[in-house]
Amino acid sequence: MAIDPEFEDNYEEVERHEGHRVWTPDGEDPTEEKQGIHGTHVAVDFDICIADGACLEDCPVDVFEWVDTPGHPESEIKADPTHEDQCIDCMLCVDVCPVDAIDVDPSRAGRI
């Protein structure tokens, strides 16, 4: 199951993490097992991210950083879009993600 590209309509913003928004489908605070989507312009679904690192390796402007997510069933770390404001919309991260956990949309709110 891929990230919901309509998450801005289907999810609610529940908090901020490292300067970016965090969204959950039920508007509840994230838990160890359900962490929601991090970012807006560059959005990563932490619930399906398997932390293979392809996005970190291929991003030419270093949008992503590892963040610890202990207790999560998919992986204990995630690729966090900490520097999503640096994104140049090349879509390499979207192309290399093996589980389609990333969506980049330059028209989304939060684009700088």
Secondary structure, 3 states (H helix, E strand, C coil): CCCCCCHHHHCEEEEEECCEEEEECCCCCCCCCCCCEECCCEEEECCCCCCCCHHHHHCCCCCCEEEECCCCCCCCEEEECCCHHHCCCCCHHHHHCCCCCEEECCCCCCCC
